[in-house]
């Protein structure tokens, strides 16, 4: 794929190269961190704070699960810890569709800019 991208870049003129640099694809971590800004950045902050809280409470429950000697207490701590960690993971994964949507929107804007510059 990189070979095709290099051929496309070689075929572009200087103006198009500048536009391609401005709209270049972001890396995975840049995409993830870009979720914390913009109109819906506050939603990402709330999700991550709740997710971190649930995760740490889940770890605390897991710690108590391994420290208890009674069966009923172990069941209570174990189920609580497991459910909290699963919910925390689900909250984190709920941000992935937004990251993918941002990638697609960025590519559509890139194509729009290329078409507008050709007209």
Secondary structure, DSSP 8 states (H G I E B T S, - for coil): -HHHHHHHHHHS-HHHHHHHHHT----HHHHHHHTTSSTTHHHHHHHHHHHHHHHHHHHHHHHHHHH--SHHHHHHHHHHHHHHHHHHHHHHHTTHHHHHHHHHHHHHHHHHHHHHHH-
